[in-house]
Amino acid sequence: MIVITFLGTVSGIPTLDRNHPAIVLEHYTNTRDVLLFDCGEGTQKQLMKAGISFMQISKIFITHWHADHFAGLIPMIQTMNLEKRKKPL
């Protein structure tokens, strides 16, 4: 089973209802694989609102190098480090 969650779909300027790009793909086979595509500003908060633990993300893919697609990456990695993440990305 595959579950896709759109955390953000707006480019450039976020609004009250829309955030910078971030999409989670959860793939269920024998285990749960959580993939994050893009990590715009505010992705951590959107993950919390969606009930998805950022500590369970196994891979992060950046589609291209516009800031609205990766500006949340460093804060995400920093939070994972502060939370003592041991699992490699």
C-alpha positions as a Markdown table, in Angstrom:
| # | Residue | x | y | z |
|---|---|---|---|---|
| 1 | Met | 0.0 | 0.0 | 0.0 |
| 2 | Ile | 1.2 | 3.5 | -0.7 |
| 3 | Val | 0.0 | 6.7 | 1.1 |
| 4 | Ile | 0.9 | 10.1 | -0.3 |
| 5 | Thr | 0.5 | 13.2 | 1.9 |
| 6 | Phe | 0.9 | 16.7 | 0.5 |
| 7 | Leu | 2.4 | 18.9 | 3.2 |
| 8 | Gly | 3.0 | 21.9 | 1.0 |
| 9 | Thr | 2.2 | 22.8 | -2.6 |
| 10 | Val | 2.8 | 26.5 | -2.9 |
| 11 | Ser | 5.9 | 28.1 | -4.4 |
| 12 | Gly | 7.6 | 31.3 | -3.4 |
| 13 | Ile | 5.3 | 32.9 | -0.9 |
| 14 | Pro | 3.4 | 30.7 | 1.7 |
| 15 | Thr | -0.1 | 31.6 | 2.7 |
| 16 | Leu | -2.1 | 30.8 | 5.8 |
| 17 | Asp | -3.5 | 27.7 | 4.1 |
| 18 | Arg | -0.6 | 26.6 | 2.0 |
| 19 | Asn | 3.1 | 25.9 | 2.7 |
| 20 | His | 6.3 | 25.5 | 0.7 |
| 21 | Pro | 6.7 | 22.2 | -1.2 |
| 22 | Ala | 7.0 | 18.9 | 0.7 |
| 23 | Ile | 5.4 | 15.6 | -0.1 |
| 24 | Val | 5.6 | 12.4 | 2.0 |
| 25 | Leu | 5.3 | 9.0 | 0.4 |
| 26 | Glu | 4.7 | 6.1 | 2.8 |
| 27 | His | 5.3 | 2.7 | 1.3 |
| 28 | Tyr | 4.0 | -0.4 | 3.3 |
| 29 | Thr | 5.3 | -3.8 | 2.5 |
| 30 | Asn | 6.7 | -5.9 | 5.3 |
| 31 | Thr | 8.0 | -2.7 | 6.8 |
| 32 | Arg | 7.0 | 1.0 | 6.6 |
| 33 | Asp | 9.3 | 3.1 | 4.4 |
| 34 | Val | 8.8 | 6.9 | 4.7 |
| 35 | Leu | 10.1 | 9.1 | 1.9 |
| 36 | Leu | 10.2 | 12.9 | 1.9 |
| 37 | Phe | 10.2 | 14.7 | -1.5 |
| 38 | Asp | 11.3 | 18.3 | -1.0 |
| 39 | Cys | 11.7 | 20.0 | 2.4 |
| 40 | Gly | 10.4 | 23.5 | 2.1 |
| 41 | Glu | 10.4 | 26.0 | 5.1 |
| 42 | Gly | 7.9 | 24.8 | 7.7 |
| 43 | Thr | 8.0 | 21.1 | 6.8 |
| 44 | Gln | 8.6 | 20.0 | 10.4 |
| 45 | Lys | 5.4 | 21.7 | 11.5 |
| 46 | Gln | 3.4 | 20.3 | 8.7 |
| 47 | Leu | 4.7 | 16.8 | 9.5 |
| 48 | Met | 3.5 | 17.2 | 13.1 |
| 49 | Lys | 0.1 | 18.4 | 11.9 |
| 50 | Ala | -0.2 | 15.4 | 9.7 |
| 51 | Gly | 0.8 | 13.0 | 12.5 |
| 52 | Ile | 4.0 | 11.8 | 10.7 |
| 53 | Ser | 7.2 | 11.5 | 12.7 |
| 54 | Phe | 10.2 | 13.1 | 11.1 |
| 55 | Met | 12.3 | 10.6 | 12.9 |
| 56 | Gln | 10.8 | 7.8 | 10.7 |
| 57 | Ile | 11.8 | 9.4 | 7.4 |
| 58 | Ser | 14.3 | 7.0 | 5.7 |
| 59 | Lys | 15.1 | 9.1 | 2.6 |
| 60 | Ile | 14.9 | 12.8 | 1.6 |
| 61 | Phe | 14.8 | 13.7 | -2.1 |
| 62 | Ile | 15.2 | 17.3 | -3.3 |
| 63 | Thr | 13.7 | 17.7 | -6.8 |
| 64 | His | 15.6 | 20.8 | -7.6 |
| 65 | Trp | 17.7 | 23.5 | -6.0 |
| 66 | His | 15.2 | 26.4 | -5.6 |
| 67 | Ala | 15.2 | 27.6 | -2.0 |
| 68 | Asp | 11.4 | 26.9 | -1.6 |
| 69 | His | 12.2 | 23.2 | -2.1 |
| 70 | Phe | 15.1 | 22.8 | 0.4 |
| 71 | Ala | 15.0 | 25.7 | 2.9 |
| 72 | Gly | 13.6 | 23.4 | 5.6 |
| 73 | Leu | 16.3 | 20.7 | 5.2 |
| 74 | Ile | 19.0 | 22.1 | 7.6 |
| 75 | Pro | 16.5 | 22.7 | 10.4 |
| 76 | Met | 15.0 | 19.2 | 9.9 |
| 77 | Ile | 18.5 | 17.6 | 10.1 |
| 78 | Gln | 19.3 | 19.7 | 13.1 |
| 79 | Thr | 16.2 | 18.6 | 14.9 |
| 80 | Met | 16.9 | 14.9 | 14.1 |
| 81 | Asn | 20.4 | 15.4 | 15.6 |
| 82 | Leu | 19.0 | 17.1 | 18.7 |
| 83 | Glu | 16.5 | 14.2 | 19.1 |
| 84 | Lys | 19.5 | 11.8 | 19.0 |
| 85 | Arg | 18.6 | 10.1 | 15.7 |
| 86 | Lys | 20.9 | 7.1 | 15.0 |
| 87 | Lys | 19.3 | 5.8 | 11.8 |
| 88 | Pro | 21.1 | 7.1 | 8.7 |
| 89 | Leu | 19.3 | 9.1 | 6.0 |
